[in-house]
Amino acid sequence: MTVTNATDELDPPPLERLIGFDTLSRPLESWYAFVSRLIRANLLNDVDIRKQLPADWVRCAFAPHEVQTSDLAVPAPYIDRLPDVALKLRPITWQPFPELSSAPPECLRGCPRCLEAGYHSYAMQGDAIARCPVHDEELVHRCPHCDTQLLWQARTPGLSAFQCPAGCPLLEGVHSGLHVPHEDRITAALAEHLAWTQALSEAIAFVSGPVHIAYPPYLAVASLRMPPLPSKGLLPALLHALQGTELTVPAFASFHEQSHGRWTLKVQPWTWDEADSRDETHLEAYRRAFRRGAYRTYVPLVDRVAFEQWLARSEAAHGKWHDGAVEEGSACATFGLASYLVTNNELIALRRLLARGSNPGLACAHYTQVLIELLEHARLRRTALDQLQAPSSHVTVAEGFDVIIRTATGHWRVSGETRGDDASRHTWLDFREPAEMAGGIIHVMRRYGPR
């Protein structure tokens, strides 16, 4: 006869027996910190991790930027008691406008002092928070010891839990993360930040774009990423620019990023023909019309009349500077021009503009305006490259930005740029840009590009 221990059925599940499992209740802490603490506090190696932790838990912890809405139920039923599961599992939930963030999503970003104590929140992943609200430490995405980027998946889970890719421990000494000094103060400050981001999301809606384009010298110093992230200060600059629209936005907290960086933005009222009946089918046809070759590039024309009117005025004033022509297409008309005139980043930004937004008619009107201004800038840049000895802002422009937003006071176009130093224009002398679209490599160089 088999004797059953009466206490066996009362034993907690294996997960709940892990040291630190009760810290799951920290509602604003990241899933990365929770899983990493289980690994460190229980001295789990990679074999133990596979045996004792669900694979989905590990995946969500070390690839948080890939977590989708459908993944939020993965850790259930253990986190059902949390007020908002997304805050613990998805970094993007904390960002009112993720497209404006300069923080690399592939890196862990946080306060060095908080990390030493085993605490991290996805509230710190974007660049809206500049300094820790409790320790007043600048947030970093590099190892405080060796300056290596804190990539989420640089090594195995056992070696990525509170360690940098080079092996430096992020925890202080033998700290396990079970006790976090000032945890109540950190939670209160992050709750304040959450209310701030939610107020921004309610007050401002992006309805077309944003378009972000990076140029040399910015690309010369940016890590290889497609597309490049905007430099810091874009969100504060946008909120400052909107003050003239009588929009009420929440005030910055002391720990928020308030520097505009190098951004200069302007705001203009936006109107368009709301009777435009285009839909997603039209936008898909326009997206397919983009073609990139070594010598010729074709961009779709969603408003041929407006474009041809601008082209006639430009040619009358400057001659046929583009060596291009409007051509009929099966789905829409296109403009074919010499490939050296436009960069891949400009084309990618145009194409993505047609892939974003909730109003196809507005998106088409916005695209037409951005295309015309982009080509006008290309003309000025071409002239500046041929006369590089003279300083020109059209060569030193580092980034461009454009978006249509909707607020309680109406629709607004917010556009602007950053500028590099005059000396940096020489970066353009021999600049080659990696291509994303078909066609290999585009060359944007002084006098040496195809003519």
C-alpha positions as CSV (number, residue, x, y, z in Angstrom):
1,M,0.0,0.0,0.0
2,T,1.3,3.4,-0.9
3,V,1.4,5.9,1.9
4,T,0.7,9.5,0.9
5,N,2.1,12.3,2.9
6,A,-0.9,14.5,3.8
7,T,1.3,17.6,3.4
8,D,2.3,16.9,-0.2
9,E,-0.9,18.4,-1.7
10,L,-0.3,21.5,0.4
11,D,3.2,22.2,-1.0
12,P,3.3,25.3,-3.1
13,P,3.9,25.0,-6.9
14,P,7.6,24.9,-7.8
15,L,7.7,28.5,-9.0
16,E,6.3,29.8,-5.8
17,R,9.1,28.0,-3.9
18,L,11.8,30.1,-5.6
19,I,13.4,32.7,-3.4
20,G,12.1,36.1,-4.3
21,F,8.9,34.9,-6.0
22,D,6.9,37.1,-3.6
23,T,8.5,40.2,-5.1
24,L,6.3,39.7,-8.1
25,S,3.9,42.1,-6.4
26,R,6.1,45.1,-7.2
27,P,3.6,46.6,-9.8
28,L,5.9,49.1,-11.6
29,E,9.0,47.0,-11.7
30,S,10.1,45.4,-15.0
31,W,9.6,41.7,-15.8
32,Y,13.4,41.7,-16.6
33,A,14.2,42.6,-13.0
34,F,11.8,40.0,-11.6
35,V,13.1,37.1,-13.7
36,S,16.7,38.2,-13.2
37,R,16.2,38.3,-9.5
38,L,14.8,34.7,-9.5
39,I,17.9,33.6,-11.4
40,R,20.4,35.4,-9.2
41,A,18.7,34.8,-5.8
42,N,18.3,31.0,-6.5
43,L,21.8,30.6,-8.2
44,L,20.2,29.2,-11.3
45,N,22.5,28.2,-14.1
46,D,21.3,27.9,-17.7
47,V,20.3,24.2,-17.2
48,D,18.3,25.1,-14.1
49,I,16.7,28.0,-15.8
50,R,15.3,25.7,-18.5
51,K,14.0,23.3,-15.9
52,Q,12.5,25.8,-13.3
53,L,11.4,28.8,-15.3
54,P,8.8,28.8,-18.1
55,A,10.4,29.5,-21.5
56,D,8.0,32.3,-22.2
57,W,8.9,34.0,-18.9
58,V,12.6,34.1,-20.0
59,R,11.7,35.2,-23.5
60,C,9.6,38.1,-22.2
61,A,12.4,39.1,-19.8
62,F,15.3,39.2,-22.2
63,A,13.5,40.4,-25.4
64,P,11.0,42.9,-23.9
65,H,10.9,45.1,-27.0
66,E,9.4,42.1,-28.9
67,V,6.5,41.5,-26.4
68,Q,3.2,41.8,-28.1
69,T,-0.3,42.4,-26.6
70,S,-1.0,38.7,-27.1
71,D,1.9,37.8,-24.8
72,L,0.5,39.6,-21.8
73,A,-1.4,36.5,-20.6
74,V,1.7,34.3,-20.7
75,P,2.7,34.7,-17.0
76,A,-0.9,34.1,-15.8
77,P,-2.3,33.2,-13.3
78,Y,0.5,34.6,-11.2
79,I,0.2,38.2,-12.2
80,D,-3.6,38.5,-12.4
81,R,-3.5,40.6,-9.2
82,L,-1.4,43.3,-10.8
83,P,-3.3,46.5,-11.7
84,D,-1.8,46.7,-15.2
85,V,0.1,43.8,-16.6
86,A,1.4,45.7,-19.6
87,L,3.4,48.0,-17.3
88,K,5.4,45.0,-16.1
89,L,5.8,43.3,-19.4
90,R,5.9,45.9,-22.2
91,P,8.4,48.9,-22.2
92,I,6.4,50.6,-25.0
93,T,3.4,51.0,-22.6
94,W,5.3,53.6,-20.7
95,Q,6.1,55.8,-23.7
96,P,3.4,58.2,-25.0
97,F,5.2,58.6,-28.3
98,P,7.9,55.8,-28.8
99,E,8.9,57.2,-32.1
100,L,10.4,60.3,-30.4
101,S,12.7,58.3,-28.1
102,S,16.4,58.3,-28.6
103,A,17.1,55.4,-26.2
104,P,18.0,52.2,-28.1
105,P,15.3,49.6,-27.5
106,E,17.8,46.7,-27.7
107,C,19.5,47.9,-24.6
108,L,18.6,47.9,-20.9
109,R,18.4,51.5,-19.6
110,G,18.2,52.4,-16.0
111,C,19.6,54.0,-12.9
112,P,23.0,52.5,-11.8
113,R,22.0,52.8,-8.1
114,C,18.6,51.1,-8.7
115,L,20.3,48.3,-10.7
116,E,22.8,47.8,-7.9
117,A,19.8,47.1,-5.6
118,G,18.2,44.8,-8.1
119,Y,15.5,47.2,-9.2
120,H,14.5,48.3,-12.7
121,S,11.4,49.6,-14.4
122,Y,10.4,49.9,-18.0
123,A,9.5,53.5,-17.2
124,M,13.2,54.1,-17.6
125,Q,13.6,52.6,-21.0
126,G,12.5,55.6,-23.0
127,D,14.3,58.9,-22.7
128,A,11.5,60.9,-21.2
129,I,13.1,60.3,-17.8
130,A,16.6,61.8,-17.7
131,R,17.5,61.1,-14.0
132,C,16.5,58.7,-11.3
133,P,13.7,60.4,-9.3
134,V,15.1,59.0,-6.0
135,H,18.9,58.8,-6.5
136,D,19.3,61.8,-9.0
137,E,21.6,59.6,-11.0
138,E,21.7,60.0,-14.8
139,L,20.0,57.0,-16.5
140,V,22.4,55.0,-18.7
141,H,22.2,52.2,-21.2
142,R,25.9,51.3,-20.8
143,C,27.7,49.4,-18.1
144,P,28.8,51.8,-15.3
145,H,32.0,49.8,-15.0
146,C,33.3,49.2,-18.6
147,D,30.9,51.3,-20.8
148,T,29.7,48.3,-22.8
149,Q,26.2,48.6,-24.2
150,L,23.7,46.7,-22.0
151,L,22.2,44.5,-24.7
152,W,19.3,42.4,-23.5
153,Q,20.3,39.3,-25.3
154,A,24.1,39.6,-25.5
155,R,24.6,36.3,-23.7
156,T,22.6,33.4,-22.2
157,P,19.8,34.3,-19.7
158,G,22.0,33.1,-16.8
159,L,24.7,35.5,-17.9
160,S,22.5,38.4,-18.9
161,A,20.6,38.6,-15.6
162,F,21.9,41.8,-13.9
163,Q,25.2,41.5,-15.8
164,C,26.7,43.5,-18.7
165,P,27.7,41.6,-21.9
166,A,31.4,41.9,-20.8
167,G,30.6,40.1,-17.5
168,C,30.5,43.0,-15.1
169,P,27.9,42.6,-12.3
170,L,25.3,45.3,-12.1
171,L,24.2,44.2,-8.7
172,E,26.3,45.6,-5.8
173,G,28.4,42.9,-4.0
174,V,26.2,39.9,-3.1
175,H,23.0,41.9,-3.3
176,S,20.0,39.7,-4.3
177,G,17.5,42.3,-5.1
178,L,15.1,41.0,-2.5
179,H,15.1,44.3,-0.6
180,V,15.1,47.6,-2.4
181,P,15.9,50.7,-0.3
182,H,13.4,53.5,-1.0
183,E,11.1,51.2,-2.9
184,D,8.1,53.2,-1.9
185,R,9.6,56.4,-3.1
186,I,10.6,54.9,-6.4
187,T,7.1,53.5,-6.9
188,A,5.4,56.8,-6.0
189,A,7.7,58.8,-8.5
190,L,7.1,56.3,-11.3
191,A,3.3,56.5,-10.6
192,E,3.6,60.3,-11.1
193,H,5.5,59.7,-14.3
194,L,2.8,57.3,-15.5
195,A,0.1,59.8,-14.9
196,W,2.2,62.4,-16.9
197,T,2.6,60.1,-19.9
198,Q,-1.1,59.2,-19.9
199,A,-2.1,62.9,-19.8
200,L,0.1,63.5,-22.8
201,S,-1.4,60.6,-24.7
202,E,-4.9,61.9,-24.1
203,A,-4.0,65.5,-25.1
204,I,-1.9,64.7,-28.3
205,A,-2.6,62.2,-31.1
206,F,-0.2,61.5,-34.0
207,V,-2.5,61.2,-37.1
208,S,0.2,61.2,-39.8
209,G,3.9,60.3,-39.3
210,P,6.1,61.1,-37.7
211,V,8.8,61.4,-40.4
212,H,12.3,61.2,-39.1
213,I,15.3,61.5,-41.5
214,A,18.9,61.4,-40.5
215,Y,21.7,62.9,-42.6
216,P,25.5,63.1,-42.3
217,P,27.1,64.1,-40.0
218,Y,24.5,62.5,-37.7
219,L,24.8,59.1,-39.5
220,A,28.6,59.2,-39.2
221,V,28.4,59.0,-35.5
222,A,25.2,57.0,-35.0
223,S,25.4,53.2,-34.5
224,L,24.2,51.2,-37.5
225,R,20.4,51.0,-37.1
226,M,17.6,51.2,-39.6
227,P,16.0,53.6,-39.3
228,P,18.3,55.8,-37.1
229,L,16.7,57.0,-33.8
230,P,16.2,60.7,-33.3
231,S,18.7,62.5,-31.1
232,K,17.6,63.4,-27.6
233,G,15.4,66.3,-26.8
234,L,12.7,65.8,-29.4
235,L,9.8,65.3,-27.0
236,P,10.6,68.4,-24.9
237,A,11.0,70.4,-28.1
238,L,7.7,69.2,-29.4
239,L,5.8,70.1,-26.2
240,H,7.5,73.5,-26.1
241,A,6.5,74.2,-29.7
242,L,2.9,73.3,-29.0
243,Q,2.6,75.9,-26.2
244,G,1.6,78.5,-28.9
245,T,-1.5,76.4,-29.9
246,E,-3.1,77.1,-26.5
247,L,-2.9,73.4,-25.7
248,T,-2.6,72.5,-22.0
249,V,0.0,69.8,-21.4
250,P,1.1,68.6,-18.0
251,A,4.2,70.2,-16.5
252,F,7.6,68.5,-16.4
253,A,8.7,66.8,-13.2
254,S,12.2,67.6,-12.0
255,F,13.5,64.2,-13.2
256,H,12.1,64.5,-16.7
257,E,14.3,65.2,-19.8
258,Q,13.8,68.9,-20.4
259,S,16.6,69.7,-22.8
260,H,15.6,70.4,-26.4
261,G,19.0,69.0,-27.6
262,R,19.7,70.5,-31.0
263,W,16.0,70.5,-32.1
264,T,14.3,73.5,-33.5
265,L,10.6,72.9,-34.3
266,K,7.8,75.1,-35.7
267,V,4.0,74.5,-35.6
268,Q,1.5,75.5,-38.3
269,P,-2.2,74.9,-38.6
270,W,-3.0,72.0,-40.9
271,T,-5.9,71.7,-43.3
272,W,-6.7,69.3,-46.0
273,D,-9.6,68.1,-48.2
274,E,-11.5,65.9,-45.8
275,A,-13.6,64.7,-48.7
276,D,-10.7,62.7,-50.0
277,S,-12.0,59.1,-50.2
278,R,-8.7,57.2,-50.4
279,D,-8.4,54.1,-48.3
280,E,-5.8,51.6,-47.2
281,T,-5.9,50.0,-50.7
282,H,-4.7,53.2,-52.2
283,L,-1.9,53.5,-49.7
284,E,-0.7,50.0,-50.4
285,A,-0.6,50.7,-54.1
286,Y,1.5,53.8,-53.5
287,R,3.9,51.8,-51.2
288,R,4.4,49.2,-53.9
289,A,5.3,51.9,-56.5
290,F,8.5,52.8,-54.7
291,R,11.5,51.6,-56.7
292,R,15.1,52.1,-56.0
293,G,17.9,51.4,-58.6
294,A,21.6,52.2,-58.8
295,Y,20.9,55.1,-61.1
296,R,17.2,55.8,-61.1
297,T,14.7,56.1,-58.3
298,Y,10.9,56.2,-58.6
299,V,8.6,57.7,-56.0
300,P,4.8,57.5,-56.2
301,L,2.7,60.7,-56.8
302,V,-0.5,60.6,-54.7
303,D,-1.5,64.1,-55.9
304,R,-0.1,64.4,-59.4
305,V,-1.6,67.8,-60.1
306,A,-0.1,69.5,-57.0
307,F,3.2,67.9,-57.7
308,E,3.4,68.9,-61.4
309,Q,2.5,72.5,-60.5
310,W,5.4,72.6,-58.0
311,L,7.7,71.0,-60.5
312,A,6.8,73.5,-63.2
313,R,7.6,76.4,-60.8
314,S,10.8,74.8,-59.7
315,E,12.0,74.2,-63.3
316,A,11.1,77.8,-64.3
317,A,13.2,79.1,-61.5
318,H,16.1,76.7,-61.5
319,G,16.1,74.8,-64.8
320,K,15.7,71.0,-65.0
321,W,18.0,70.3,-62.0
322,H,16.6,66.8,-61.3
323,D,17.0,65.0,-64.7
324,G,13.7,63.3,-64.0
325,A,10.2,63.0,-65.4
326,V,6.7,62.1,-64.4
327,E,5.7,58.7,-65.7
328,E,2.4,56.8,-65.8
329,G,2.2,53.6,-63.8
330,S,-0.2,50.7,-63.5
331,A,-1.3,51.7,-60.0
332,C,-0.3,55.4,-59.9
333,A,2.0,58.0,-61.6
334,T,5.6,58.1,-60.4
335,F,8.4,60.6,-60.5
336,G,11.7,59.1,-61.8
337,L,14.9,60.9,-60.9
338,A,18.6,60.4,-60.5
339,S,19.2,58.2,-57.5
340,Y,22.1,60.3,-56.2
341,L,19.7,63.1,-55.5
342,V,17.9,61.4,-52.6
343,T,19.2,59.3,-49.8
344,N,17.8,55.9,-48.6
345,N,16.8,57.4,-45.3
346,E,14.6,59.9,-47.1
347,L,13.0,57.3,-49.2
348,I,12.4,55.0,-46.2
349,A,10.8,57.8,-44.3
350,L,8.5,58.6,-47.2
351,R,7.4,55.0,-47.6
352,R,6.8,54.6,-43.8
353,L,4.7,57.8,-43.8
354,L,2.2,56.0,-46.0
355,A,2.2,53.0,-43.7
356,R,1.2,55.1,-40.6
357,G,-1.8,57.1,-39.7
358,S,-5.5,56.5,-39.2
359,N,-6.7,58.8,-42.0
360,P,-5.6,57.8,-45.6
361,G,-6.7,61.1,-47.1
362,L,-4.7,63.1,-44.6
363,A,-1.7,60.8,-45.0
364,C,-1.8,61.4,-48.8
365,A,-1.9,65.2,-48.4
366,H,0.9,65.1,-45.8
367,Y,3.0,62.8,-48.1
368,T,2.7,65.2,-51.0
369,Q,3.9,68.1,-49.0
370,V,6.8,66.2,-47.5
371,L,7.8,64.9,-50.9
372,I,7.9,68.4,-52.4
373,E,9.9,69.8,-49.5
374,L,12.2,66.8,-49.6
375,L,13.0,67.3,-53.3
376,E,13.5,71.0,-52.8
377,H,16.0,70.2,-50.1
378,A,17.6,67.7,-52.4
379,R,18.1,70.4,-55.0
380,L,19.7,72.8,-52.5
381,R,21.9,70.0,-51.1
382,R,23.1,69.1,-54.6
383,T,24.1,72.7,-55.2
384,A,25.8,72.8,-51.9
385,L,27.8,69.6,-52.5
386,D,29.0,71.0,-55.9
387,Q,30.2,74.2,-54.1
388,L,31.4,72.6,-50.8
389,Q,34.0,75.2,-50.1
390,A,31.2,77.6,-49.1
391,P,29.4,76.9,-45.8
392,S,25.9,75.6,-46.4
393,S,23.2,74.6,-44.0
394,H,21.9,72.2,-46.6
395,V,25.0,70.0,-46.1
396,T,25.2,70.3,-42.3
397,V,21.6,69.4,-41.6
398,A,21.8,66.4,-39.2
399,E,18.1,65.4,-38.8
400,G,14.7,66.3,-40.1
401,F,11.3,65.8,-38.5
402,D,7.7,66.2,-39.6
403,V,4.3,65.0,-38.1
404,I,0.6,65.9,-38.2
405,I,-1.0,65.9,-34.7
406,R,-4.5,66.3,-33.5
407,T,-5.2,68.1,-30.2
408,A,-8.3,69.7,-28.6
409,T,-7.4,72.9,-30.5
410,G,-7.2,71.4,-34.0
411,H,-4.8,69.7,-36.4
412,W,-1.2,70.9,-36.5
413,R,1.8,70.3,-38.5
414,V,5.0,70.1,-36.4
415,S,8.2,70.2,-38.4
416,G,11.8,71.0,-37.7
417,E,15.4,69.9,-37.8
418,T,18.7,69.8,-36.0
419,R,22.0,71.1,-37.4
420,G,25.5,69.9,-37.3
421,D,28.6,72.2,-37.0
422,D,29.7,73.9,-40.2
423,A,33.0,72.0,-40.1
424,S,31.1,68.7,-40.3
425,R,29.9,69.4,-43.8
426,H,33.1,67.7,-45.0
427,T,31.5,64.4,-43.9
428,W,29.7,64.5,-47.2
429,L,32.8,64.3,-49.3
430,D,32.7,60.6,-49.6
431,F,29.5,59.4,-48.0
432,R,28.0,56.0,-48.7
433,E,24.7,54.9,-47.2
434,P,23.7,51.2,-46.7
435,A,20.6,50.5,-48.8
436,E,17.4,48.9,-47.4
437,M,15.4,49.0,-50.6
438,A,16.3,47.0,-53.7
439,G,19.2,48.4,-55.7
440,G,22.4,48.0,-53.6
441,I,24.2,51.1,-52.6
442,I,23.5,54.8,-53.2
443,H,26.4,57.2,-53.5
444,V,25.9,60.8,-52.3
445,M,29.2,62.6,-53.0
446,R,30.5,65.9,-54.2
447,R,31.0,65.8,-58.0
448,Y,31.6,62.1,-58.1
449,G,28.1,60.8,-58.1
450,P,26.4,59.8,-61.4
451,R,25.6,63.0,-63.3
